[in-house]
């Protein structure tokens, strides 16, 4: 397993619970850590087989432009954006730091950290698989006969790996 990190992305944005915070704005720092397997990209020198730093940055930038009361919400939106942009993320950690979070109080920063693991084991063969557990998961795009799908839903709890899913898709 390998890790890609973008650390120290700086944004000036207008987030906060209080109206004044959303008017005055503040400095924020975002760190993103993504666990993935980029060995194929390293061998082929192909950007499309890894996590593109620029895309990660643009997802963070987009979410920072939306006025939000809680930095927890921003972190959740960034995770959502990452998991739907890249289908090879095994685990992601987002840390958002708000500098000088309470005017007039001697406090350098406050931060939240969100972690999400997308790796599971296939209930049929035991191999690892990435599952996003919703209607946007890759497995929803595979066409399986409705009776076969009903049998799979009854027999197995959750997604199957790509090999097993393709086997049942025919």
SULZI-V466820 format. One record per residue. N is the residue number from 1. RES is the residue in three letters. SS is DSSP state (H for helix, E for strand, L for the rest). PHI is phi in degrees with one decimal (999 if undefined). BURIAL is + if it has 9 or more other ideal C-beta (glycine too) atoms within 8 Angstrom, else -. Layout:
n/res/ss/phi/burial
N/RES/SS/PHI/BURIAL
N/RES/SS/PHI/BURIAL
//
This chain:
n/res/ss/phi/burial
1/UNK/L/999/-
2/UNK/E/-121.8/-
3/UNK/E/-131.2/-
4/UNK/E/-112.9/+
5/UNK/E/-130.4/-
6/UNK/E/-117.9/+
7/UNK/E/-117.9/-
8/UNK/E/79.8/-
9/UNK/E/-70.5/+
10/UNK/E/-107.5/-
11/UNK/E/-139.3/+
12/UNK/E/-105.1/-
13/UNK/E/-144.3/+
14/UNK/L/-116.2/+
15/UNK/L/-109.6/+
16/UNK/L/147.7/+
17/UNK/L/-70.1/-
18/UNK/L/-88.1/-
19/UNK/H/-57.3/-
20/UNK/H/-59.3/-
21/UNK/H/-63.8/+
22/UNK/H/-79.2/+
23/UNK/H/-97.1/-
24/UNK/H/-76.3/-
25/UNK/L/85.7/-
26/UNK/E/-162.6/+
27/UNK/E/-90.3/+
28/UNK/E/-131.2/+
29/UNK/E/-126.4/+
30/UNK/E/-119.5/+
31/UNK/E/-118.6/+
32/UNK/E/-125.6/+
33/UNK/E/-122.3/+
34/UNK/E/-123.7/+
35/UNK/E/-94.6/+
36/UNK/E/-155.7/+
37/UNK/L/-111.9/-
38/UNK/L/-109.8/+
39/UNK/H/-63.3/-
40/UNK/H/-64.3/+
41/UNK/H/-65.4/+
42/UNK/H/-64.1/-
43/UNK/H/-71.6/-
44/UNK/H/-93.8/-
45/UNK/L/58.3/-
46/UNK/L/-112.2/-
47/UNK/H/-58.1/-
48/UNK/H/-76.4/-
49/UNK/H/-107.0/-
50/UNK/L/-137.3/+
51/UNK/L/-93.3/+
52/UNK/L/-79.6/-
53/UNK/H/-56.5/-
54/UNK/H/-60.7/-
55/UNK/H/-65.4/+
56/UNK/H/-59.2/+
57/UNK/H/-60.1/+
58/UNK/H/-64.7/-
59/UNK/H/-63.6/+
60/UNK/H/-63.4/+
61/UNK/H/-59.3/+
62/UNK/H/-59.0/+
63/UNK/H/-69.4/+
64/UNK/H/-72.0/+
65/UNK/L/-80.0/-
66/UNK/L/-92.6/-
67/UNK/L/-58.1/-
68/UNK/L/-142.6/-
69/UNK/L/-74.7/-
70/UNK/L/-116.4/-
71/UNK/H/-70.8/+
72/UNK/H/-60.4/-
73/UNK/H/-65.9/+
74/UNK/H/-62.0/+
75/UNK/H/-59.7/+
76/UNK/H/-64.0/+
77/UNK/H/-67.7/+
78/UNK/H/-64.9/+
79/UNK/H/-57.8/+
80/UNK/H/-58.9/-
81/UNK/H/-61.9/+
82/UNK/H/-66.3/+
83/UNK/H/-69.7/+
84/UNK/H/-93.6/-
85/UNK/H/-87.0/-
86/UNK/L/-122.6/+
87/UNK/L/-100.4/-
88/UNK/L/-122.3/-
89/UNK/E/-87.0/+
90/UNK/E/-88.0/+
91/UNK/E/-155.1/+
92/UNK/E/-136.4/+
93/UNK/E/-127.6/+
94/UNK/E/-119.5/+
95/UNK/E/-120.7/+
96/UNK/E/-117.9/+
97/UNK/E/-114.3/+
98/UNK/E/-106.3/+
99/UNK/E/-79.6/+
100/UNK/L/43.8/+
101/UNK/L/-70.3/-
102/UNK/L/-130.8/-
103/UNK/L/-54.4/-
104/UNK/L/87.5/-
105/UNK/L/-115.1/-
106/UNK/L/-78.8/-
107/UNK/L/-147.3/-
108/UNK/L/-65.1/-
109/UNK/E/-164.0/+
110/UNK/E/-130.3/-
111/UNK/E/-150.4/+
112/UNK/E/-127.3/+
113/UNK/E/-133.1/+
114/UNK/E/-115.7/+
115/UNK/E/-123.5/-
116/UNK/E/-142.6/+
117/UNK/E/-107.1/-
118/UNK/L/-109.0/+
119/UNK/E/-94.1/-
120/UNK/E/-134.2/+
121/UNK/E/-108.7/-
122/UNK/L/-64.6/+
123/UNK/L/-69.1/-
124/UNK/L/-89.1/-
125/UNK/L/-111.8/-
126/UNK/L/86.8/-
127/UNK/L/-72.6/-
128/UNK/E/-67.6/-
129/UNK/E/-146.8/+
130/UNK/E/-101.2/+
131/UNK/L/-134.6/+
132/UNK/L/-97.5/+
133/UNK/L/57.7/-
134/UNK/L/-156.2/-
135/UNK/L/-67.1/-
136/UNK/L/-96.9/-
137/UNK/L/-63.8/+
138/UNK/H/-53.9/+
139/UNK/H/-67.7/+
140/UNK/H/-70.3/-
141/UNK/H/-86.7/-
142/UNK/L/-88.0/+
143/UNK/L/-87.5/-
144/UNK/L/-123.5/+
145/UNK/L/-53.6/-
146/UNK/H/-54.5/-
147/UNK/H/-68.3/-
148/UNK/H/-65.6/+
149/UNK/H/-62.4/+
150/UNK/H/-61.5/-
151/UNK/H/-63.3/-
152/UNK/H/-64.2/+
153/UNK/H/-60.7/-
154/UNK/H/-74.4/-
155/UNK/H/-81.8/-
156/UNK/L/-119.5/-
157/UNK/L/-96.1/-
158/UNK/L/101.8/-
159/UNK/L/-70.6/+
160/UNK/L/-103.3/+
161/UNK/L/-66.9/+
162/UNK/H/-61.4/-
163/UNK/H/-63.1/-
164/UNK/H/-67.8/+
165/UNK/H/-62.6/+
166/UNK/H/-63.6/-
167/UNK/H/-58.6/-
168/UNK/H/-77.6/+
169/UNK/H/-75.0/-
170/UNK/L/89.3/-
//
